[in-house]
């Protein structure tokens, strides 16, 4: 079985962020892309225009779920291991074992992240290390850094 990485975005609304996430998913090649909640449609004209401006004509298939709760249930049923990110987590990204190829990184909105209730449904919560020179990571950059 091919090892894959998953990226799940709950409430992804910004076209520019979505375009960069598409770029990440295509660059990885073995990436499963998931959207939940009121996430923007990836065929939104602003997203398509931005992605095409980079000379990218392929488009990843993103599986959509009605809510994060439904996504968690479905992905757990498929044997996927769901990992959230938080700057407050005591566990570092570097402590993860990703060798199974079943991990899905879960991201909330840039402004609010994931609620405690949503985090409680995940298997793990990790921090993406950052220096004091960079006080925060934007959603697309955080998704890259998590991998």
OpenMM code with the backbone's topology and positions (N, CA, C; nanometers):
from openmm import Vec3, app, unit

residues = "UNK UNK UNK UNK UNK UNK UNK UNK UNK UNK UNK UNK UNK UNK UNK UNK UNK UNK UNK UNK UNK UNK UNK UNK UNK UNK UNK UNK UNK UNK UNK UNK UNK UNK UNK UNK UNK UNK UNK UNK UNK UNK UNK UNK UNK UNK UNK UNK UNK UNK UNK UNK UNK UNK UNK UNK UNK UNK UNK UNK UNK UNK UNK UNK UNK UNK UNK UNK UNK UNK UNK UNK UNK UNK UNK UNK UNK UNK UNK UNK UNK UNK UNK UNK UNK UNK UNK UNK UNK UNK UNK UNK UNK UNK UNK UNK UNK UNK UNK UNK UNK UNK UNK UNK UNK UNK UNK UNK UNK UNK UNK UNK UNK UNK UNK UNK UNK UNK UNK UNK UNK UNK UNK UNK UNK UNK UNK UNK UNK UNK UNK UNK UNK UNK UNK UNK UNK UNK UNK UNK UNK UNK UNK UNK UNK UNK UNK".split()
positions = [
    Vec3(0.0832, -0.1188, 0.0000),
    Vec3(0.0000, 0.0000, 0.0000),
    Vec3(0.0879, 0.1255, 0.0000),
    Vec3(0.0551, 0.2187, -0.0865),
    Vec3(0.1308, 0.3427, -0.0972),
    Vec3(0.1133, 0.4273, 0.0288),
    Vec3(0.2247, 0.4824, 0.0770),
    Vec3(0.2176, 0.5727, 0.1912),
    Vec3(0.1683, 0.7078, 0.1425),
    Vec3(0.0713, 0.7632, 0.2178),
    Vec3(0.0120, 0.8897, 0.1790),
    Vec3(0.0057, 0.9819, 0.2996),
    Vec3(0.0001, 1.1082, 0.2726),
    Vec3(-0.0207, 1.2087, 0.3760),
    Vec3(-0.1536, 1.2771, 0.3448),
    Vec3(-0.2258, 1.3156, 0.4462),
    Vec3(-0.3528, 1.3833, 0.4254),
    Vec3(-0.3510, 1.5225, 0.4865),
    Vec3(-0.4214, 1.6127, 0.4236),
    Vec3(-0.4405, 1.7479, 0.4753),
    Vec3(-0.5900, 1.7751, 0.4791),
    Vec3(-0.6426, 1.8037, 0.5976),
    Vec3(-0.7843, 1.8320, 0.6163),
    Vec3(-0.7998, 1.9751, 0.6651),
    Vec3(-0.8768, 2.0535, 0.5918),
    Vec3(-0.8998, 2.1937, 0.6259),
    Vec3(-1.0468, 2.2143, 0.6593),
    Vec3(-1.0716, 2.2636, 0.7789),
    Vec3(-1.2070, 2.2899, 0.8247),
    Vec3(-1.2354, 2.4394, 0.8126),
    Vec3(-1.3328, 2.4741, 0.7324),
    Vec3(-1.3697, 2.6146, 0.7176),
    Vec3(-1.2681, 2.6964, 0.6394),
    Vec3(-1.2041, 2.6373, 0.5403),
    Vec3(-1.1090, 2.7097, 0.4554),
    Vec3(-1.1866, 2.8082, 0.3686),
    Vec3(-1.1634, 2.9370, 0.3851),
    Vec3(-1.2423, 3.0379, 0.3153),
    Vec3(-1.1618, 3.1264, 0.2207),
    Vec3(-1.0341, 3.1461, 0.2447),
    Vec3(-0.9553, 3.2417, 0.1674),
    Vec3(-0.9062, 3.1803, 0.0362),
    Vec3(-0.9436, 3.2405, -0.0772),
    Vec3(-0.9010, 3.1866, -0.2063),
    Vec3(-0.7492, 3.1751, -0.2207),
    Vec3(-0.6758, 3.2760, -0.1735),
    Vec3(-0.5304, 3.2744, -0.1883),
    Vec3(-0.4707, 3.1585, -0.1086),
    Vec3(-0.5206, 3.1355, 0.0144),
    Vec3(-0.4738, 3.0214, 0.0938),
    Vec3(-0.5057, 2.8907, 0.0225),
    Vec3(-0.6262, 2.8794, -0.0308),
    Vec3(-0.6669, 2.7573, -0.1016),
    Vec3(-0.5756, 2.7308, -0.2214),
    Vec3(-0.5401, 2.8352, -0.2946),
    Vec3(-0.4510, 2.8187, -0.4099),
    Vec3(-0.3155, 2.7637, -0.3662),
    Vec3(-0.2613, 2.8165, -0.2582),
    Vec3(-0.1322, 2.7673, -0.2092),
    Vec3(-0.1424, 2.6239, -0.1579),
    Vec3(-0.2528, 2.5900, -0.0981),
    Vec3(-0.2724, 2.4539, -0.0497),
    Vec3(-0.2807, 2.3565, -0.1666),
    Vec3(-0.3443, 2.3966, -0.2749),
    Vec3(-0.3479, 2.3151, -0.3968),
    Vec3(-0.2060, 2.2926, -0.4469),
    Vec3(-0.1262, 2.3977, -0.4462),
    Vec3(0.0126, 2.3873, -0.4898),
    Vec3(0.0894, 2.2863, -0.4034),
    Vec3(0.0692, 2.2920, -0.2722),
    Vec3(0.1351, 2.1977, -0.1808),
    Vec3(0.0916, 2.0551, -0.2109),
    Vec3(-0.0389, 2.0336, -0.2239),
    Vec3(-0.0911, 1.8990, -0.2489),
    Vec3(-0.0354, 1.8410, -0.3786),
    Vec3(-0.0293, 1.9211, -0.4824),
    Vec3(0.0231, 1.8727, -0.6103),
    Vec3(0.1734, 1.8472, -0.6037),
    Vec3(0.2456, 1.9326, -0.5312),
    Vec3(0.3903, 1.9144, -0.5186),
    Vec3(0.4235, 1.7856, -0.4440),
    Vec3(0.3449, 1.7527, -0.3429),
    Vec3(0.3686, 1.6292, -0.2667),
    Vec3(0.3389, 1.5049, -0.3493),
    Vec3(0.2351, 1.5135, -0.4313),
    Vec3(0.2007, 1.4006, -0.5176),
    Vec3(0.1243, 1.2893, -0.4473),
    Vec3(0.1641, 1.2545, -0.3270),
    Vec3(0.0974, 1.1464, -0.2535),
    Vec3(0.0101, 1.2038, -0.1427),
    Vec3(-0.0585, 1.3132, -0.1732),
    Vec3(-0.1352, 1.3880, -0.0748),
    Vec3(-0.2851, 1.3749, -0.0994),
    Vec3(-0.3561, 1.3406, 0.0075),
    Vec3(-0.5023, 1.3387, 0.0033),
    Vec3(-0.5510, 1.4698, 0.0633),
    Vec3(-0.6355, 1.5381, -0.0094),
    Vec3(-0.6844, 1.6694, 0.0327),
    Vec3(-0.8308, 1.6567, 0.0728),
    Vec3(-0.8632, 1.7084, 0.1921),
    Vec3(-0.9985, 1.7021, 0.2454),
    Vec3(-1.0425, 1.8410, 0.2895),
    Vec3(-1.1714, 1.8699, 0.2682),
    Vec3(-1.2302, 1.9964, 0.3118),
    Vec3(-1.3554, 1.9655, 0.3920),
    Vec3(-1.3794, 2.0452, 0.4953),
    Vec3(-1.5013, 2.0245, 0.5736),
    Vec3(-1.5648, 2.1585, 0.6083),
    Vec3(-1.6908, 2.1490, 0.6505),
    Vec3(-1.7633, 2.2696, 0.6899),
    Vec3(-1.7915, 2.3592, 0.5711),
    Vec3(-1.7830, 2.4890, 0.5947),
    Vec3(-1.8161, 2.5862, 0.4903),
    Vec3(-1.6946, 2.6256, 0.4067),
    Vec3(-1.6076, 2.5317, 0.3794),
    Vec3(-1.4882, 2.5597, 0.2987),
    Vec3(-1.5268, 2.6038, 0.1586),
    Vec3(-1.4433, 2.6902, 0.1042),
    Vec3(-1.4629, 2.7442, -0.0304),
    Vec3(-1.4519, 2.6312, -0.1335),
    Vec3(-1.5228, 2.6454, -0.2432),
    Vec3(-1.5114, 2.5492, -0.3535),
    Vec3(-1.3779, 2.5729, -0.4238),
    Vec3(-1.3048, 2.4673, -0.4512),
    Vec3(-1.1734, 2.4822, -0.5122),
    Vec3(-1.1793, 2.5252, -0.6584),
    Vec3(-1.2974, 2.5236, -0.7170),
    Vec3(-1.3108, 2.5730, -0.8538),
    Vec3(-1.3533, 2.7204, -0.8566),
    Vec3(-1.3433, 2.7883, -0.7442),
    Vec3(-1.3731, 2.9319, -0.7362),
    Vec3(-1.2819, 3.0045, -0.8358),
    Vec3(-1.3340, 3.1000, -0.9114),
    Vec3(-1.2541, 3.1676, -1.0145),
    Vec3(-1.1227, 3.2288, -0.9640),
    Vec3(-1.1203, 3.2843, -0.8449),
    Vec3(-0.9959, 3.3430, -0.7921),
    Vec3(-0.8905, 3.2357, -0.7671),
    Vec3(-0.9347, 3.1196, -0.7231),
    Vec3(-0.8411, 3.0099, -0.6975),
    Vec3(-0.7870, 2.9563, -0.8295),
    Vec3(-0.8766, 2.9296, -0.9221),
    Vec3(-0.8370, 2.8766, -1.0528),
    Vec3(-0.7400, 2.9728, -1.1213),
    Vec3(-0.7698, 3.1004, -1.1190),
    Vec3(-0.6849, 3.2008, -1.1821),
    Vec3(-0.5451, 3.2020, -1.1199),
    Vec3(-0.5374, 3.1984, -0.9884),
    Vec3(-0.4079, 3.2015, -0.9202),
    Vec3(-0.3268, 3.0770, -0.9519),
    Vec3(-0.3897, 2.9607, -0.9426),
    Vec3(-0.3191, 2.8351, -0.9691),
    Vec3(-0.2700, 2.8313, -1.1141),
    Vec3(-0.3521, 2.8741, -1.2067),
    Vec3(-0.3110, 2.8762, -1.3486),
    Vec3(-0.1988, 2.9766, -1.3741),
    Vec3(-0.1952, 3.0862, -1.2957),
    Vec3(-0.0893, 3.1862, -1.3143),
    Vec3(0.0478, 3.1282, -1.2807),
    Vec3(0.0512, 3.0194, -1.2060),
    Vec3(0.1767, 2.9513, -1.1733),
    Vec3(0.2112, 2.8454, -1.2773),
    Vec3(0.1305, 2.8338, -1.3817),
    Vec3(0.1544, 2.7339, -1.4853),
    Vec3(0.1087, 2.5948, -1.4462),
    Vec3(0.0219, 2.5857, -1.3472),
    Vec3(-0.0295, 2.4564, -1.3019),
    Vec3(-0.1667, 2.4345, -1.3657),
    Vec3(-0.1784, 2.3259, -1.4392),
    Vec3(-0.3051, 2.2954, -1.5047),
    Vec3(-0.3758, 2.1738, -1.4441),
    Vec3(-0.3063, 2.1018, -1.3572),
    Vec3(-0.3670, 1.9903, -1.2869),
    Vec3(-0.4438, 2.0420, -1.1666),
    Vec3(-0.5362, 1.9645, -1.1220),
    Vec3(-0.6114, 2.0027, -1.0029),
    Vec3(-0.6293, 1.8799, -0.9160),
    Vec3(-0.5961, 1.8899, -0.7875),
    Vec3(-0.6164, 1.7725, -0.7017),
    Vec3(-0.7645, 1.7499, -0.6750),
    Vec3(-0.7984, 1.6280, -0.6482),
    Vec3(-0.9350, 1.5975, -0.6085),
    Vec3(-0.9416, 1.6154, -0.4574),
    Vec3(-1.0341, 1.6954, -0.4120),
    Vec3(-1.0528, 1.7164, -0.2690),
    Vec3(-1.1850, 1.6527, -0.2279),
    Vec3(-1.1779, 1.5695, -0.1261),
    Vec3(-1.2997, 1.5098, -0.0742),
    Vec3(-1.3613, 1.6055, 0.0267),
    Vec3(-1.4916, 1.6290, 0.0139),
    Vec3(-1.5619, 1.7218, 0.1019),
    Vec3(-1.6467, 1.6457, 0.2033),
    Vec3(-1.6501, 1.7032, 0.3240),
    Vec3(-1.7333, 1.6495, 0.4307),
    Vec3(-1.8222, 1.7618, 0.4841),
    Vec3(-1.9417, 1.7266, 0.5247),
    Vec3(-2.0386, 1.8237, 0.5761),
    Vec3(-1.9837, 1.9001, 0.6969),
    Vec3(-1.9103, 1.8308, 0.7811),
    Vec3(-1.8554, 1.8936, 0.9022),
    Vec3(-1.7258, 1.8230, 0.9397),
    Vec3(-1.6522, 1.8837, 1.0307),
    Vec3(-1.5303, 1.8197, 1.0781),
    Vec3(-1.5631, 1.6898, 1.1515),
    Vec3(-1.6730, 1.6888, 1.2255),
    Vec3(-1.7119, 1.5671, 1.2970),
    Vec3(-1.7349, 1.4504, 1.2013),
    Vec3(-1.8018, 1.4763, 1.0903),
    Vec3(-1.8251, 1.3722, 0.9900),
    Vec3(-1.6916, 1.3287, 0.9293),
    Vec3(-1.6041, 1.4241, 0.9006),
    Vec3(-1.4726, 1.3921, 0.8442),
    Vec3(-1.3939, 1.3018, 0.9390),
    Vec3(-1.3938, 1.3359, 1.0669),
    Vec3(-1.3215, 1.2565, 1.1662),
    Vec3(-1.3756, 1.1135, 1.1702),
    Vec3(-1.5064, 1.0994, 1.1739),
    Vec3(-1.5665, 0.9652, 1.1768),
    Vec3(-1.5282, 0.8845, 1.0534),
    Vec3(-1.5423, 0.9450, 0.9363),
    Vec3(-1.5126, 0.8751, 0.8107),
    Vec3(-1.3645, 0.8373, 0.8010),
    Vec3(-1.2773, 0.9313, 0.8328),
    Vec3(-1.1338, 0.9055, 0.8195),
    Vec3(-1.0854, 0.8053, 0.9244),
    Vec3(-1.1389, 0.8113, 1.0441),
    Vec3(-1.1055, 0.7089, 1.1441),
    Vec3(-1.1507, 0.5708, 1.0962),
    Vec3(-1.2686, 0.5632, 1.0352),
    Vec3(-1.3192, 0.4350, 0.9842),
    Vec3(-1.2266, 0.3784, 0.8758),
    Vec3(-1.1531, 0.4656, 0.8077),
    Vec3(-1.0578, 0.4230, 0.7036),
    Vec3(-0.9188, 0.3952, 0.7604),
    Vec3(-0.9051, 0.4086, 0.8916),
    Vec3(-0.7763, 0.3806, 0.9555),
    Vec3(-0.6785, 0.4956, 0.9535),
    Vec3(-0.7258, 0.6154, 0.9288),
    Vec3(-0.6369, 0.7320, 0.9252),
    Vec3(-0.6138, 0.7857, 1.0665),
    Vec3(-0.4979, 0.8431, 1.0908),
    Vec3(-0.4565, 0.8979, 1.2194),
    Vec3(-0.4588, 1.0505, 1.2070),
    Vec3(-0.5426, 1.1169, 1.2855),
    Vec3(-0.5679, 1.2601, 1.2687),
    Vec3(-0.4875, 1.3426, 1.3678),
    Vec3(-0.4125, 1.4378, 1.3137),
    Vec3(-0.3198, 1.5195, 1.3924),
    Vec3(-0.3547, 1.6672, 1.3748),
    Vec3(-0.3841, 1.7334, 1.4854),
    Vec3(-0.4091, 1.8769, 1.4830),
    Vec3(-0.2823, 1.9529, 1.5178),
    Vec3(-0.2810, 2.0808, 1.4878),
    Vec3(-0.1663, 2.1642, 1.5229),
    Vec3(-0.2111, 2.2773, 1.6138),
    Vec3(-0.1258, 2.3093, 1.7100),
    Vec3(-0.1510, 2.4192, 1.8017),
    Vec3(-0.0176, 2.4689, 1.8555),
    Vec3(0.0012, 2.5994, 1.8605),
    Vec3(0.1270, 2.6498, 1.9169),
    Vec3(0.1389, 2.6198, 2.0661),
    Vec3(0.0290, 2.5796, 2.1285),
    Vec3(0.0277, 2.5536, 2.2730),
    Vec3(0.0532, 2.4072, 2.3081),
    Vec3(0.0643, 2.3214, 2.2091),
    Vec3(0.0870, 2.1795, 2.2357),
    Vec3(0.2272, 2.1586, 2.2909),
    Vec3(0.2394, 2.0632, 2.3814),
    Vec3(0.3705, 2.0305, 2.4384),
    Vec3(0.4483, 1.9338, 2.3488),
    Vec3(0.3789, 1.8665, 2.2581),
    Vec3(0.4449, 1.7717, 2.1685),
    Vec3(0.4865, 1.8427, 2.0394),
    Vec3(0.6095, 1.8207, 1.9995),
    Vec3(0.6634, 1.8836, 1.8788),
    Vec3(0.6382, 1.7970, 1.7557),
    Vec3(0.6299, 1.8615, 1.6442),
    Vec3(0.6209, 1.7930, 1.5150),
    Vec3(0.7312, 1.6884, 1.5004),
    Vec3(0.8484, 1.7184, 1.5522),
    Vec3(0.9633, 1.6302, 1.5355),
    Vec3(0.9530, 1.5014, 1.6173),
    Vec3(0.8552, 1.4918, 1.7059),
    Vec3(0.8350, 1.3720, 1.7861),
    Vec3(0.7387, 1.2731, 1.7194),
    Vec3(0.6794, 1.3115, 1.6078),
    Vec3(0.5819, 1.2261, 1.5398),
    Vec3(0.6479, 1.1145, 1.4615),
    Vec3(0.5824, 1.0005, 1.4576),
    Vec3(0.6235, 0.8899, 1.3720),
    Vec3(0.5243, 0.8841, 1.2556),
    Vec3(0.5698, 0.9257, 1.1394),
    Vec3(0.4834, 0.9290, 1.0214),
    Vec3(0.5098, 0.8117, 0.9271),
    Vec3(0.5819, 0.7111, 0.9751),
    Vec3(0.6247, 0.6018, 0.8883),
    Vec3(0.5100, 0.5153, 0.8358),
    Vec3(0.3968, 0.5150, 0.9035),
    Vec3(0.2835, 0.4324, 0.8590),
    Vec3(0.2183, 0.4869, 0.7321),
    Vec3(0.2321, 0.6161, 0.7074),
    Vec3(0.1713, 0.6756, 0.5891),
    Vec3(0.0206, 0.6873, 0.5970),
    Vec3(-0.0334, 0.6977, 0.7200),
    Vec3(-0.1784, 0.7070, 0.7384),
    Vec3(-0.2189, 0.8368, 0.8076),
    Vec3(-0.1258, 0.9300, 0.8211),
    Vec3(-0.1524, 1.0528, 0.8958),
    Vec3(-0.2282, 1.1553, 0.8130),
    Vec3(-0.3177, 1.2248, 0.8811),
    Vec3(-0.3902, 1.3375, 0.8225),
    Vec3(-0.3721, 1.4562, 0.9169),
    Vec3(-0.3129, 1.5635, 0.8666),
    Vec3(-0.2981, 1.6854, 0.9449),
    Vec3(-0.4255, 1.7671, 0.9307),
    Vec3(-0.4775, 1.8132, 1.0438),
    Vec3(-0.6058, 1.8830, 1.0478),
    Vec3(-0.5823, 2.0284, 1.0858),
    Vec3(-0.6415, 2.1190, 1.0076),
    Vec3(-0.6247, 2.2621, 1.0297),
    Vec3(-0.7603, 2.3302, 1.0399),
    Vec3(-0.7716, 2.4200, 1.1363),
    Vec3(-0.8898, 2.5042, 1.1479),
    Vec3(-0.8669, 2.6329, 1.0711),
    Vec3(-0.9451, 2.7330, 1.1020),
    Vec3(-0.9302, 2.8614, 1.0337),
    Vec3(-0.8062, 2.9333, 1.0845),
    Vec3(-0.7541, 3.0255, 1.0031),
    Vec3(-0.6388, 3.1040, 1.0461),
    Vec3(-0.6722, 3.1895, 1.1673),
    Vec3(-0.7924, 3.2414, 1.1710),
    Vec3(-0.8280, 3.3322, 1.2802),
    Vec3(-0.8603, 3.2593, 1.4097),
    Vec3(-0.9226, 3.1415, 1.4015),
    Vec3(-0.9666, 3.0747, 1.5230),
    Vec3(-0.9074, 2.9384, 1.5482),
    Vec3(-0.8394, 2.8825, 1.4498),
    Vec3(-0.7849, 2.7486, 1.4671),
    Vec3(-0.8946, 2.6447, 1.4838),
    Vec3(-0.8690, 2.5460, 1.5659),
    Vec3(-0.9656, 2.4408, 1.5956),
    Vec3(-1.0170, 2.4602, 1.7376),
    Vec3(-1.1457, 2.4479, 1.7560),
    Vec3(-1.2037, 2.4604, 1.8897),
    Vec3(-1.1586, 2.3419, 1.9766),
    Vec3(-1.1694, 2.3572, 2.1078),
    Vec3(-1.1334, 2.2481, 2.1992),
    Vec3(-1.2169, 2.1239, 2.1705),
    Vec3(-1.3438, 2.1450, 2.1394),
    Vec3(-1.4327, 2.0316, 2.1100),
    Vec3(-1.3827, 1.9564, 1.9866),
    Vec3(-1.3399, 2.0274, 1.8846),
    Vec3(-1.2898, 1.9625, 1.7630),
    Vec3(-1.1563, 1.8932, 1.7896),
    Vec3(-1.0690, 1.9595, 1.8647),
    Vec3(-0.9393, 1.9006, 1.8983),
    Vec3(-0.9585, 1.7702, 1.9753),
    Vec3(-1.0599, 1.7646, 2.0599),
    Vec3(-1.0825, 1.6449, 2.1424),
    Vec3(-1.1138, 1.5213, 2.0581),
    Vec3(-1.1545, 1.5392, 1.9339),
    Vec3(-1.1874, 1.4266, 1.8459),
    Vec3(-1.0646, 1.3740, 1.7693),
    Vec3(-0.9541, 1.4469, 1.7766),
    Vec3(-0.8342, 1.4090, 1.7024),
    Vec3(-0.7493, 1.3120, 1.7836),
    Vec3(-0.6570, 1.2447, 1.7158),
    Vec3(-0.5705, 1.1473, 1.7814),
    Vec3(-0.4506, 1.2105, 1.8497),
    Vec3(-0.4058, 1.3230, 1.7978),
    Vec3(-0.2829, 1.3859, 1.8464),
    Vec3(-0.2905, 1.5355, 1.8230),
    Vec3(-0.2186, 1.6105, 1.9041),
    Vec3(-0.2066, 1.7550, 1.8866),
    Vec3(-0.0587, 1.7888, 1.8985),
    Vec3(-0.0068, 1.8552, 1.7972),
    Vec3(0.1363, 1.8865, 1.7947),
    Vec3(0.1579, 2.0353, 1.7714),
    Vec3(0.2772, 2.0799, 1.8071),
    Vec3(0.3185, 2.2172, 1.7786),
    Vec3(0.4191, 2.2139, 1.6645),
    Vec3(0.4066, 2.3089, 1.5734),
    Vec3(0.5060, 2.3263, 1.4678),
    Vec3(0.6056, 2.4286, 1.5213),
    Vec3(0.7313, 2.3863, 1.5443),
    Vec3(0.8285, 2.4778, 1.6036),
    Vec3(0.8488, 2.6027, 1.5188),
    Vec3(0.8666, 2.7143, 1.5873),
    Vec3(0.8884, 2.8423, 1.5215),
    Vec3(0.9792, 2.9266, 1.6110),
    Vec3(1.0629, 3.0061, 1.5495),
    Vec3(1.1501, 3.0942, 1.6266),
    Vec3(1.0753, 3.2224, 1.6623),
    Vec3(1.1331, 3.2994, 1.7491),
    Vec3(1.0731, 3.4278, 1.7859),
    Vec3(1.0707, 3.5258, 1.6690),
    Vec3(1.1499, 3.4980, 1.5651),
    Vec3(1.1520, 3.5850, 1.4472),
    Vec3(1.0228, 3.5764, 1.3678),
    Vec3(0.9503, 3.4663, 1.3838),
    Vec3(0.8247, 3.4444, 1.3125),
    Vec3(0.7181, 3.4120, 1.4166),
    Vec3(0.6376, 3.5118, 1.4547),
    Vec3(0.5414, 3.4905, 1.5632),
    Vec3(0.4240, 3.3991, 1.5272),
    Vec3(0.3954, 3.3794, 1.3980),
    Vec3(0.2873, 3.2909, 1.3561),
    Vec3(0.3146, 3.2425, 1.2149),
    Vec3(0.2487, 3.1335, 1.1790),
    Vec3(0.2586, 3.0791, 1.0441),
    Vec3(0.1221, 3.0878, 0.9780),
    Vec3(0.1189, 3.1335, 0.8539),
    Vec3(-0.0077, 3.1358, 0.7815),
    Vec3(-0.0509, 2.9928, 0.7524),
    Vec3(-0.1773, 2.9749, 0.7229),
    Vec3(-0.2320, 2.8410, 0.7031),
    Vec3(-0.1567, 2.7607, 0.5973),
    Vec3(-0.1308, 2.8145, 0.4778),
    Vec3(-0.0586, 2.7341, 0.3786),
    Vec3(0.0830, 2.6982, 0.4238),
    Vec3(0.1505, 2.7910, 0.4897),
    Vec3(0.2872, 2.7641, 0.5354),
    Vec3(0.2855, 2.6623, 0.6481),
    Vec3(0.1899, 2.6724, 0.7383),
    Vec3(0.1774, 2.5751, 0.8468),
    Vec3(0.1528, 2.4353, 0.7915),
    Vec3(0.0743, 2.4250, 0.6848),
    Vec3(0.0477, 2.2933, 0.6274),
    Vec3(0.1744, 2.2335, 0.5688),
    Vec3(0.2604, 2.3149, 0.5096),
    Vec3(0.3873, 2.2672, 0.4553),
    Vec3(0.4801, 2.2269, 0.5692),
    Vec3(0.4905, 2.3131, 0.6703),
    Vec3(0.5818, 2.2883, 0.7814),
    Vec3(0.5439, 2.1631, 0.8575),
    Vec3(0.4161, 2.1282, 0.8586),
    Vec3(0.3706, 2.0104, 0.9312),
    Vec3(0.4126, 1.8808, 0.8655),
    Vec3(0.4435, 1.8878, 0.7391),
    Vec3(0.4777, 1.7675, 0.6645),
    Vec3(0.6255, 1.7470, 0.6711),
] * unit.nanometer
topology = app.Topology()
chain = topology.addChain("A")
for resn in residues:
    res = topology.addResidue(resn, chain)
    for name in ("N", "CA", "C"):
        topology.addAtom(name, app.Element.getBySymbol(name[0]), res)
